[in-house]
Amino acid sequence: MNTPFFFFCTMLMSWVAMGQSPVEEPPLDSATKSRWEYDAFSYADFGTDEEHSYFSLMYRMNPNLYSELQGFYDSYLSADIVDFSYRVRWYPTKKVYFFSGVGVQIQRPKVGPGLPVVPVRVMNGVGYEPTNSFSIEAVHCLNFNKNAAGQNASSSLFTLKGKYRF
């Protein structure tokens, strides 16, 4: 009476045991390392119902030239903001890079009537990466938005950014 159940359990355990074989990882030298890199983070502020998230997808075209797609989503009390930018990085040395690209940002107001604002910008800058976990960037953005108020009211914006990965 318990023979079919015992047989079923024995077969199931043998299938599970056979599926537990280790997977060998490929070596991470420069010849076999993937050309794709991904970086992202996200967090929420539960006190104000704000959400913030960011991603970066980078493709290595050659050892000194990278193509990068960045994006973020910010939810504030008064508006939702979605931003995408595409830029190309050039590394003349191992730690210093120059970049140039274009970006678009969609701002949707949460309060009151209003259409989404879609400013377009061109960016240029320089970055320094002393280690793999720390970087500093100086960015100049030239906005093509015609609004006289709001987050993108300035036609030219200089930003100094830093990133620490842990």
Backbone hydrogen bonds, N-H to C=O, Kabsch-Sander energy under -0.5 kcal/mol:
donor,donor_aa,acceptor,acceptor_aa,energy
6,F,2,N,-2.6
7,F,3,T,-2.6
8,F,4,P,-2.5
9,C,5,F,-2.4
10,T,6,F,-2.3
11,M,7,F,-2.4
12,L,8,F,-2.4
13,M,9,C,-2.4
14,S,10,T,-1.9
15,W,11,M,-2.2
16,V,12,L,-2.2
17,A,13,M,-2.4
18,M,14,S,-2.2
19,G,15,W,-1.3
20,Q,17,A,-1.1
21,S,18,M,-0.5
24,E,22,P,-0.5
29,D,27,P,-0.5
32,T,29,D,-0.5
33,K,29,D,-1.6
37,E,58,M,-2.5
39,D,56,S,-2.3
41,F,54,Y,-2.0
43,Y,52,H,-2.9
45,D,50,E,-2.9
46,F,44,A,-0.7
48,T,45,D,-0.8
49,D,45,D,-1.1
50,E,45,D,-1.5
51,E,75,S,-0.8
52,H,43,Y,-2.6
53,S,73,Y,-2.2
54,Y,41,F,-2.7
55,F,71,G,-2.5
56,S,39,D,-2.5
57,L,69,L,-2.9
58,M,37,E,-2.8
59,Y,67,S,-3.0
60,R,35,R,-2.6
61,M,59,Y,-0.8
61,M,65,L,-2.0
62,N,65,L,-1.6
65,L,62,N,-1.1
66,Y,89,R,-2.6
67,S,59,Y,-2.6
68,E,87,R,-2.9
69,L,57,L,-2.8
70,Q,85,S,-2.9
71,G,55,F,-2.1
72,F,83,D,-2.0
73,Y,53,S,-2.1
74,D,81,I,-2.8
75,S,51,E,-3.0
76,Y,74,D,-0.6
76,Y,79,A,-3.0
80,D,108,R,-2.5
81,I,74,D,-3.2
82,V,106,I,-2.4
83,D,72,F,-2.5
84,F,104,V,-2.7
85,S,70,Q,-2.5
86,Y,102,V,-2.9
87,R,68,E,-2.5
88,V,100,S,-2.6
89,R,66,Y,-2.7
90,W,98,F,-3.0
91,Y,64,N,-2.9
93,T,96,V,-1.1
97,Y,127,G,-2.2
98,F,90,W,-2.5
99,F,125,G,-2.2
100,S,88,V,-1.4
101,G,123,M,-2.3
102,V,86,Y,-2.1
103,G,121,R,-2.4
104,V,84,F,-2.9
105,Q,119,P,-2.0
106,I,82,V,-3.4
107,Q,105,Q,-0.6
107,Q,117,V,-2.9
108,R,80,D,-2.9
108,R,106,I,-0.6
110,K,78,S,-2.9
111,V,78,S,-0.9
117,V,107,Q,-2.5
121,R,103,G,-2.5
122,V,142,L,-1.8
123,M,101,G,-2.7
124,N,140,H,-2.1
125,G,99,F,-2.0
126,V,138,A,-1.9
127,G,97,Y,-3.0
128,Y,136,I,-2.7
129,E,95,K,-3.0
131,T,134,F,-0.9
134,F,131,T,-0.8
135,S,163,K,-2.2
136,I,128,Y,-2.4
137,E,161,K,-3.0
138,A,126,V,-2.9
139,V,137,E,-0.5
139,V,159,T,-3.2
140,H,124,N,-3.3
141,C,139,V,-0.5
141,C,157,L,-3.2
142,L,122,V,-3.0
143,N,141,C,-0.6
143,N,155,S,-2.3
144,F,120,V,-2.8
153,A,150,G,-1.2
157,L,141,C,-2.7
159,T,139,V,-3.0
161,K,137,E,-3.2
161,K,159,T,-0.5
163,K,135,S,-2.6
165,R,133,S,-3.2
